[in-house]
Amino acid sequence: MLREPVIHFLFIGALLFLAHRLIAGDPRRIVVGPGLKADVEWHFLDETGRAPTEAELMAALDAWKRDEALYREALREGLDRQDAAVRTLLADRLRARAAQQMAAREPTDAELDAWLAAHRSQYEAPLRYNFELVAFPKSDPAAETQRSKVRLALADGADPRTLGRPIVGGNLTRDKLAAKFGPAVSESICNLPLTTWQALEIEDSLLLVRVNRIDGGLPSREALRPTLAADWVAARKKQAVDDFVESVVARYRFEEKP
C-alpha cells in the first residue's frame, strides 16, 4: 500500500494541512484580548453614557463572541459572495475608507476660483426682474396724453396707486418677460435703470414701467465660499474614490464565457 500513488497524495495533503495549521493557526480559534475588551467597553460607554458593570461587560463580550463566530462561519460558507446586500455593503465600505484616507485640507482661493469658473451654473440663479407696469390701451385716442400726464405726476413723486390707473406687478425672468411682452420689450425692461418710470410700447398698449430691483444672479464669492469649499472637498473625495476603484479593478482579469 505504501507504494500506491493515492496513499502518497493523501500523505502529502495531510502534511500540507498540518503545516497550514501550524503557520496560520486554527481558523476557528478566536482570540479575545485586552484590546478587544477595551473596545467593547468603549462602545458600551458611547451608547449608554456610563461604564458597564462587570456583568454587563461579560454580557457584551458574550454577544460579541456570538456575532464573531456567526460572522466567521458565514464567511466560511461564502455567504458574503452570495448575498448582494453584503456584497454592496463591503464594496461601499472600501469606497468610504478610500475617501477617509484622502488628506483633508482647505482649498486655496485660486482653486475656488477655478472651481467656480468650471461650475458657475450650479451657483448662479436666473435674473428675475421685479417690476410695476401701467398700461394705456392704444384703442383710447387719449392714450398718449394720459401716459404723459401720469408720467409727470410720477416724476413729481405721486403714489401710482392714487392716479386711478391699474398697476400690474411681476417678478419674472428674461424669458418669461419675452413670452409676456415680446423679445424687444423684454430686452428694454431688462436694461431699464432701477426705480425710475420709463415709457415703453407693445402692440396694443403704451406702457409706463418701473423696475424696482433685480434678484438672482451669482452671489458674491465670500457669500459662496463655504458652499464652494464643501463642494470642492466632496469632488476631491469622489475623485479619490474613483481612482481607488479603478486601481482595484485593474488588478483583476474578467473573462466572459459564452
Residue frames as qw, qx, qy, qz and C-alpha x, y, z in Angstrom:
[[0.000, 0.883, 0.469, 0.000, 0.00, 0.00, 0.00],
 [0.340, -0.737, 0.072, 0.579, 2.90, 2.33, 0.68],
 [0.341, -0.112, 0.575, 0.735, 3.74, 2.18, -3.00],
 [0.225, 0.686, 0.672, 0.162, 0.23, 3.29, -4.06],
 [0.213, 0.325, 0.120, 0.913, 0.15, 6.89, -5.59],
 [0.398, -0.695, -0.369, -0.472, -3.15, 7.60, -3.82],
 [0.715, -0.562, -0.287, 0.300, -1.53, 6.94, -0.46],
 [0.515, -0.007, 0.007, 0.857, 1.30, 9.30, -1.36],
 [0.042, -0.529, -0.301, -0.792, -1.23, 12.02, -2.36],
 [0.569, -0.711, -0.356, -0.209, -3.19, 11.68, 0.88],
 [0.721, -0.384, -0.204, 0.540, 0.01, 11.76, 2.92],
 [0.344, 0.179, 0.096, 0.917, 1.22, 14.93, 1.19],
 [0.259, -0.641, -0.355, -0.630, -2.21, 16.53, 1.67],
 [0.675, -0.645, -0.344, 0.097, -2.13, 15.71, 5.38],
 [0.613, -0.192, -0.091, 0.761, 1.33, 17.28, 5.70],
 [0.117, 0.386, 0.227, 0.886, 0.18, 20.44, 3.91],
 [0.463, -0.700, -0.390, -0.379, -2.88, 20.70, 6.15],
 [0.715, -0.528, -0.264, 0.374, -0.71, 20.27, 9.26],
 [0.482, 0.028, 0.035, 0.875, 1.77, 22.88, 8.01],
 [0.102, -0.561, -0.305, -0.763, -1.04, 25.36, 7.31],
 [0.607, -0.691, -0.375, -0.112, -2.47, 24.76, 10.77],
 [0.696, -0.365, -0.169, 0.595, 0.93, 25.37, 12.37],
 [0.326, 0.133, 0.143, 0.925, 1.57, 28.54, 10.37],
 [0.219, -0.424, -0.291, -0.829, -1.90, 30.11, 10.18],
 [0.218, -0.050, 0.679, -0.699, -3.40, 28.58, 13.28],
 [0.155, 0.413, 0.895, -0.069, -6.84, 27.13, 13.80],
 [0.040, -0.315, -0.380, -0.869, -9.28, 29.09, 11.59],
 [0.494, -0.638, -0.488, -0.334, -11.95, 28.61, 14.27],
 [0.562, -0.357, -0.406, 0.626, -9.73, 29.98, 17.04],
 [0.002, -0.848, -0.200, -0.492, -10.89, 33.45, 18.16],
 [0.501, -0.046, -0.438, 0.745, -8.59, 35.45, 20.42],
 [0.265, -0.874, -0.314, -0.260, -10.29, 37.72, 22.97],
 [0.592, 0.062, -0.313, 0.740, -7.55, 40.02, 24.24],
 [0.219, -0.543, -0.389, 0.711, -7.40, 43.14, 26.39],
 [0.001, -0.139, 0.306, 0.942, -7.70, 45.39, 23.33],
 [0.279, -0.347, -0.739, -0.505, -11.00, 43.81, 22.33],
 [0.347, -0.581, -0.672, 0.300, -12.36, 44.06, 25.86],
 [0.170, -0.418, -0.122, 0.884, -11.43, 47.73, 25.98],
 [0.120, -0.043, -0.518, -0.846, -13.13, 48.30, 22.62],
 [0.339, -0.483, -0.779, -0.210, -16.34, 46.56, 23.78],
 [0.323, -0.570, -0.500, 0.567, -16.28, 48.63, 26.98],
 [0.082, -0.244, 0.131, 0.957, -15.80, 51.85, 24.97],
 [0.222, -0.253, -0.662, -0.669, -18.77, 51.04, 22.72],
 [0.362, -0.580, -0.721, 0.115, -20.95, 50.40, 25.79],
 [0.263, -0.499, -0.251, 0.787, -19.87, 53.75, 27.26],
 [0.000, 0.064, -0.389, -0.919, -20.53, 55.52, 23.95],
 [0.298, -0.372, -0.727, -0.494, -24.06, 54.08, 23.69],
 [0.488, -0.631, -0.602, 0.043, -25.16, 54.42, 27.32],
 [0.027, -0.834, 0.130, -0.536, -23.06, 57.29, 28.65],
 [0.582, -0.651, 0.418, -0.251, -21.64, 55.20, 31.51],
 [0.147, 0.448, -0.881, -0.019, -19.12, 52.46, 32.09],
 [0.782, -0.146, -0.496, -0.347, -20.51, 48.89, 32.17],
 [0.683, -0.520, 0.439, -0.265, -20.71, 46.82, 35.30],
 [0.207, -0.388, 0.886, 0.147, -18.73, 43.58, 35.35],
 [0.533, 0.302, 0.779, -0.132, -21.88, 41.61, 34.49],
 [0.502, 0.788, 0.137, -0.329, -22.78, 44.00, 31.66],
 [0.108, 0.718, -0.614, -0.309, -19.26, 43.79, 30.25],
 [0.346, -0.136, 0.926, 0.067, -19.38, 39.99, 30.30],
 [0.557, 0.543, 0.585, -0.227, -22.79, 40.05, 28.58],
 [0.381, 0.839, -0.163, -0.351, -21.47, 42.43, 25.92],
 [0.068, -0.546, 0.803, 0.231, -18.43, 40.22, 25.36],
 [0.489, 0.143, 0.858, -0.062, -20.66, 37.14, 25.05],
 [0.547, 0.725, 0.296, -0.296, -22.74, 38.96, 22.45],
 [0.204, 0.787, -0.481, -0.329, -19.57, 39.90, 20.54],
 [0.293, -0.296, 0.902, 0.116, -18.37, 36.28, 20.64],
 [0.580, 0.406, 0.689, -0.154, -21.66, 35.00, 19.24],
 [0.473, 0.831, 0.043, -0.289, -21.68, 37.57, 16.44],
 [0.020, 0.711, -0.651, -0.267, -18.00, 36.97, 15.63],
 [0.433, -0.087, 0.895, 0.060, -18.49, 33.21, 15.44],
 [0.572, 0.597, 0.537, -0.167, -21.53, 33.58, 13.22],
 [0.290, 0.872, -0.209, -0.335, -19.71, 36.13, 11.05],
 [0.112, -0.545, 0.793, 0.247, -16.72, 33.85, 10.51],
 [0.504, 0.158, 0.849, -0.015, -18.95, 30.87, 9.81],
 [0.521, 0.757, 0.277, -0.283, -20.87, 32.93, 7.24],
 [0.176, 0.791, -0.493, -0.316, -17.54, 33.78, 5.55],
 [0.333, -0.269, 0.896, 0.120, -16.55, 30.11, 5.56],
 [0.508, 0.420, 0.749, -0.065, -19.81, 29.26, 3.80],
 [0.269, 0.120, 0.488, 0.821, -19.32, 32.06, 1.27],
 [0.062, 0.764, 0.629, -0.132, -22.48, 33.94, 2.25],
 [0.113, -0.704, 0.053, 0.699, -20.67, 37.23, 1.67],
 [0.071, -0.213, 0.667, 0.711, -20.36, 36.28, -2.00],
 [0.018, 0.390, 0.887, 0.245, -23.92, 35.01, -2.34],
 [0.057, -0.785, -0.535, 0.308, -25.75, 37.94, -0.74],
 [0.373, 0.627, 0.236, 0.641, -25.98, 41.03, -2.98],
 [0.304, -0.921, -0.092, -0.224, -26.66, 43.31, 0.01],
 [0.733, -0.567, 0.182, 0.329, -23.50, 42.12, 1.81],
 [0.680, 0.240, 0.307, 0.621, -21.53, 42.43, -1.43],
 [0.144, 0.810, 0.199, 0.533, -22.67, 46.03, -1.89],
 [0.515, -0.857, -0.009, -0.030, -22.04, 46.89, 1.76],
 [0.776, -0.341, 0.225, 0.481, -18.45, 45.62, 1.63],
 [0.519, 0.449, 0.295, 0.665, -17.80, 47.48, -1.62],
 [0.101, -0.896, -0.162, -0.401, -19.19, 50.68, -0.10],
 [0.672, -0.709, 0.052, 0.205, -17.01, 50.22, 2.99],
 [0.712, -0.023, 0.255, 0.654, -13.94, 50.14, 0.75],
 [0.241, 0.691, 0.276, 0.623, -15.10, 53.29, -1.03],
 [0.397, -0.896, -0.110, -0.166, -15.68, 55.03, 2.32],
 [0.758, -0.480, 0.128, 0.422, -12.23, 54.04, 3.53],
 [0.582, 0.292, 0.274, 0.708, -10.65, 55.43, 0.38],
 [0.015, -0.834, -0.217, -0.508, -12.46, 58.75, 0.93],
 [0.595, -0.803, -0.033, 0.027, -11.38, 58.91, 4.59],
 [0.792, -0.231, 0.165, 0.541, -7.74, 58.28, 3.71],
 [0.411, 0.674, 0.178, 0.587, -7.61, 61.35, 1.47],
 [0.397, -0.188, -0.314, 0.842, -5.64, 64.11, 3.17],
 [0.010, -0.866, -0.500, -0.015, -8.09, 66.84, 4.23],
 [0.359, -0.211, -0.007, 0.909, -7.16, 70.44, 3.52],
 [0.237, 0.774, 0.320, -0.493, -8.81, 73.76, 2.78],
 [0.627, 0.538, 0.357, 0.436, -8.85, 74.84, -0.87],
 [0.324, -0.258, 0.047, 0.909, -6.87, 77.90, -1.88],
 [0.319, 0.645, 0.179, -0.671, -8.54, 80.97, -3.36],
 [0.221, 0.440, -0.638, -0.592, -7.15, 80.03, -6.77],
 [0.002, -0.085, -0.992, -0.098, -8.66, 76.55, -6.52],
 [0.228, 0.559, 0.649, -0.463, -12.04, 78.01, -5.51],
 [0.283, 0.617, -0.162, -0.716, -11.91, 80.48, -8.40],
 [0.167, 0.256, -0.840, -0.448, -11.17, 77.66, -10.83],
 [0.092, 0.286, 0.943, -0.146, -13.96, 75.52, -9.36],
 [0.269, 0.627, 0.395, -0.616, -16.46, 78.38, -9.62],
 [0.255, 0.520, -0.439, -0.686, -15.46, 79.11, -13.22],
 [0.150, 0.105, -0.934, -0.305, -16.00, 75.46, -14.16],
 [0.147, -0.421, -0.893, 0.067, -19.30, 75.05, -12.28],
 [0.071, -0.006, 0.106, -0.992, -20.79, 78.55, -12.39],
 [0.484, -0.245, -0.500, -0.676, -24.23, 77.33, -13.44],
 [0.526, -0.320, -0.766, 0.185, -24.58, 75.39, -10.16],
 [0.316, -0.404, -0.454, 0.728, -24.48, 78.60, -8.12],
 [0.054, 0.099, -0.162, -0.980, -25.98, 81.21, -10.42],
 [0.301, 0.536, 0.737, -0.283, -29.74, 81.76, -10.30],
 [0.279, 0.537, 0.511, 0.610, -31.55, 83.28, -13.31],
 [0.036, -0.036, -0.169, 0.984, -32.03, 87.03, -13.03],
 [0.044, -0.655, -0.752, -0.052, -35.58, 87.99, -12.04],
 [0.086, 0.243, 0.060, 0.964, -36.90, 91.49, -12.65],
 [0.082, -0.587, -0.698, 0.402, -39.28, 92.86, -10.04],
 [0.078, 0.127, 0.307, 0.940, -41.35, 95.44, -11.94],
 [0.257, 0.582, 0.570, -0.520, -44.52, 97.52, -11.95],
 [0.161, 0.135, 0.627, 0.750, -46.41, 98.49, -15.09],
 [0.338, 0.561, 0.398, -0.643, -49.21, 100.87, -16.04],
 [0.334, 0.202, 0.745, 0.541, -50.84, 100.27, -19.44],
 [0.312, 0.530, 0.110, -0.781, -52.68, 102.74, -21.69],
 [0.629, 0.341, 0.684, 0.140, -54.62, 100.94, -24.47],
 [0.164, -0.149, 0.438, 0.871, -53.95, 102.35, -27.93],
 [0.004, 0.552, 0.768, 0.325, -57.65, 101.96, -28.67],
 [0.180, -0.850, -0.362, 0.336, -58.13, 105.07, -26.49],
 [0.457, 0.753, 0.096, 0.465, -57.34, 108.21, -28.57],
 [0.214, -0.907, 0.201, -0.302, -56.16, 109.96, -25.41],
 [0.943, -0.216, -0.116, 0.226, -53.69, 107.19, -24.51],
 [0.607, 0.339, -0.157, 0.701, -50.58, 109.25, -25.29],
 [0.150, -0.677, 0.085, -0.715, -51.92, 112.28, -23.39],
 [0.793, -0.556, -0.039, -0.247, -52.88, 110.19, -20.38],
 [0.896, -0.054, -0.166, 0.409, -49.49, 108.49, -20.28],
 [0.367, 0.486, -0.161, 0.777, -47.68, 111.81, -20.37],
 [0.419, -0.679, 0.031, -0.603, -49.88, 113.16, -17.57],
 [0.904, -0.421, -0.064, -0.027, -49.28, 110.12, -15.36],
 [0.796, 0.177, -0.175, 0.551, -45.56, 110.14, -16.10],
 [0.105, 0.615, -0.171, 0.762, -45.24, 113.76, -14.99],
 [0.655, -0.618, 0.033, -0.434, -47.17, 113.02, -11.81],
 [0.954, -0.202, -0.109, 0.195, -44.94, 110.08, -11.04],
 [0.586, 0.391, -0.188, 0.684, -41.83, 112.15, -11.69],
 [0.180, -0.643, 0.162, -0.726, -43.15, 114.66, -9.13],
 [0.018, 0.215, -0.840, 0.498, -43.33, 111.85, -6.55],
 [0.706, -0.115, 0.012, -0.699, -47.00, 110.86, -6.77],
 [0.469, -0.121, 0.859, -0.168, -48.00, 107.46, -5.45],
 [0.216, 0.076, -0.744, -0.628, -49.00, 105.43, -8.54],
 [0.081, -0.367, -0.921, 0.104, -51.84, 103.85, -6.56],
 [0.078, 0.609, 0.433, -0.660, -53.53, 107.26, -6.29],
 [0.058, 0.348, -0.412, -0.840, -53.57, 108.03, -10.03],
 [0.693, 0.333, 0.270, -0.580, -56.63, 106.00, -10.93],
 [0.636, 0.474, -0.538, -0.285, -54.83, 103.54, -13.19],
 [0.969, -0.225, 0.076, -0.063, -54.47, 99.77, -12.57],
 [0.002, 0.749, -0.663, -0.011, -50.92, 98.69, -11.75],
 [0.980, 0.082, -0.172, -0.050, -49.62, 95.30, -12.81],
 [0.277, -0.754, 0.593, -0.044, -46.66, 93.83, -10.95],
 [0.971, 0.175, -0.160, -0.022, -44.42, 90.87, -11.54],
 [0.393, -0.695, 0.591, 0.112, -41.14, 89.17, -10.74],
 [0.908, 0.382, 0.150, -0.079, -40.15, 87.47, -13.98],
 [0.627, -0.281, 0.477, 0.548, -37.06, 86.15, -15.70],
 [0.090, 0.456, -0.425, -0.777, -35.96, 87.50, -19.07],
 [0.048, -0.086, -0.911, -0.402, -37.56, 84.52, -20.84],
 [0.021, 0.585, 0.779, -0.226, -40.86, 84.98, -19.04],
 [0.078, 0.660, 0.077, -0.743, -40.85, 88.69, -19.86],
 [0.075, 0.270, -0.662, -0.695, -40.24, 87.87, -23.51],
 [0.025, -0.313, -0.934, -0.169, -43.14, 85.42, -23.52],
 [0.002, -0.683, -0.605, 0.410, -45.44, 88.02, -21.96],
 [0.107, 0.848, 0.068, -0.514, -44.40, 91.22, -23.74],
 [0.738, 0.664, -0.008, 0.125, -42.25, 90.11, -26.69],
 [0.814, -0.038, -0.066, 0.575, -38.45, 89.98, -27.05],
 [0.298, 0.559, 0.006, 0.774, -37.94, 93.68, -27.79],
 [0.429, -0.743, -0.001, -0.514, -39.88, 94.94, -24.74],
 [0.901, -0.396, -0.106, 0.145, -38.30, 92.23, -22.57],
 [0.695, 0.183, -0.086, 0.690, -34.86, 93.42, -23.59],
 [0.010, 0.659, -0.006, 0.752, -35.84, 97.03, -22.85],
 [0.679, -0.672, -0.077, -0.284, -37.22, 96.15, -19.40],
 [0.903, -0.226, -0.105, 0.350, -34.05, 94.23, -18.54],
 [0.557, 0.217, -0.036, 0.801, -31.95, 97.29, -19.38],
 [0.185, -0.851, -0.222, -0.438, -34.04, 99.94, -17.59],
 [0.157, 0.389, -0.550, 0.722, -32.44, 101.93, -14.77],
 [0.334, -0.374, -0.828, 0.253, -33.79, 100.92, -11.37],
 [0.137, -0.593, -0.578, 0.544, -36.66, 102.72, -9.57],
 [0.123, 0.392, -0.123, -0.903, -37.49, 105.13, -12.40],
 [0.621, 0.515, 0.534, -0.254, -40.62, 105.08, -14.57],
 [0.124, -0.335, 0.610, 0.707, -39.87, 104.66, -18.27],
 [0.668, 0.445, 0.084, -0.590, -42.08, 104.76, -21.36],
 [0.220, -0.160, 0.901, 0.338, -42.30, 101.60, -23.47],
 [0.627, 0.295, -0.091, -0.715, -44.71, 100.30, -26.05],
 [0.392, 0.017, 0.914, 0.102, -46.23, 96.98, -27.08],
 [0.087, 0.254, 0.750, 0.604, -48.53, 96.16, -29.97],
 [0.212, -0.665, -0.627, -0.347, -51.78, 97.20, -28.31],
 [0.447, -0.848, -0.263, 0.110, -50.70, 99.48, -25.45],
 [0.250, 0.715, -0.346, 0.553, -48.46, 102.31, -24.36],
 [0.791, -0.389, -0.421, 0.215, -46.66, 101.48, -21.11],
 [0.098, -0.807, 0.417, -0.406, -45.04, 103.07, -18.12],
 [0.917, -0.103, -0.364, 0.130, -42.67, 100.58, -16.49],
 [0.185, -0.802, 0.473, -0.314, -40.58, 100.74, -13.34],
 [0.806, 0.059, -0.556, 0.193, -38.05, 98.05, -12.35],
 [0.534, -0.803, 0.092, -0.247, -37.79, 98.05, -8.56],
 [0.424, -0.627, 0.652, 0.041, -35.00, 95.53, -8.14],
 [0.720, 0.385, -0.546, -0.186, -33.21, 92.63, -9.83],
 [0.750, -0.434, 0.458, -0.201, -32.97, 89.34, -7.95],
 [0.968, 0.174, 0.151, 0.100, -30.87, 86.28, -8.63],
 [0.390, 0.814, -0.406, 0.142, -27.57, 86.17, -10.43],
 [0.773, 0.102, -0.504, 0.372, -24.33, 85.00, -8.87],
 [0.551, -0.828, -0.094, 0.053, -23.80, 85.69, -5.14],
 [0.056, 0.877, -0.466, 0.105, -20.52, 87.20, -4.06],
 [0.662, 0.299, -0.667, 0.164, -17.54, 84.89, -3.75],
 [0.030, -0.296, 0.696, -0.654, -17.38, 85.47, 0.01],
 [0.701, -0.056, 0.254, -0.664, -21.03, 84.51, 0.41],
 [0.898, 0.239, -0.276, -0.244, -20.43, 81.41, -1.69],
 [0.182, 0.614, -0.745, 0.187, -17.13, 80.40, -0.10],
 [0.511, -0.239, 0.745, -0.356, -18.47, 77.83, 2.44],
 [0.851, 0.334, 0.285, -0.288, -20.55, 76.11, -0.25],
 [0.593, 0.697, -0.400, -0.054, -17.75, 76.24, -2.80],
 [0.054, -0.569, 0.790, -0.220, -15.26, 74.78, -0.31],
 [0.675, -0.054, 0.652, -0.343, -17.63, 71.95, 0.68],
 [0.834, 0.498, 0.091, -0.217, -18.33, 71.09, -2.96],
 [0.390, 0.730, -0.560, 0.030, -14.63, 71.21, -3.83],
 [0.291, -0.417, 0.820, -0.263, -13.74, 68.85, -0.98],
 [0.787, 0.170, 0.493, -0.329, -16.59, 66.49, -1.93],
 [0.735, 0.636, -0.173, -0.157, -15.37, 66.43, -5.53],
 [0.155, 0.651, -0.732, 0.124, -11.81, 65.62, -4.41],
 [0.529, -0.200, 0.762, -0.315, -13.11, 62.77, -2.27],
 [0.836, 0.394, 0.250, -0.289, -15.16, 61.42, -5.14],
 [0.561, 0.705, -0.430, -0.053, -12.13, 61.58, -7.43],
 [0.135, -0.526, 0.811, -0.218, -10.02, 59.77, -4.82],
 [0.707, 0.043, 0.628, -0.323, -12.66, 57.05, -4.54],
 [0.786, 0.575, -0.005, -0.226, -12.94, 56.74, -8.33],
 [0.327, 0.699, -0.634, 0.041, -9.15, 56.43, -8.65],
 [0.381, -0.340, 0.812, -0.284, -9.06, 53.80, -5.89],
 [0.809, 0.251, 0.423, -0.323, -11.85, 51.79, -7.53],
 [0.687, 0.669, -0.251, -0.136, -10.08, 51.88, -10.90],
 [0.088, 0.630, -0.759, 0.138, -6.81, 50.74, -9.31],
 [0.570, -0.133, 0.750, -0.308, -8.56, 47.78, -7.64],
 [0.819, 0.447, 0.214, -0.290, -10.43, 46.80, -10.80],
 [0.470, 0.734, -0.480, -0.102, -7.15, 46.90, -12.74],
 [0.252, -0.474, 0.830, -0.150, -5.78, 44.11, -10.52],
 [0.657, 0.144, 0.702, -0.234, -8.39, 41.66, -11.78],
 [0.112, 0.178, -0.734, -0.646, -8.92, 39.93, -15.08],
 [0.633, 0.263, 0.424, -0.592, -12.50, 39.40, -16.20],
 [0.015, -0.121, 0.882, 0.456, -13.28, 36.56, -18.55],
 [0.651, 0.210, 0.153, -0.713, -16.62, 36.20, -20.28],
 [0.261, -0.034, 0.951, 0.164, -17.82, 32.77, -21.23],
 [0.387, -0.031, -0.490, -0.781, -20.39, 32.23, -23.98]]
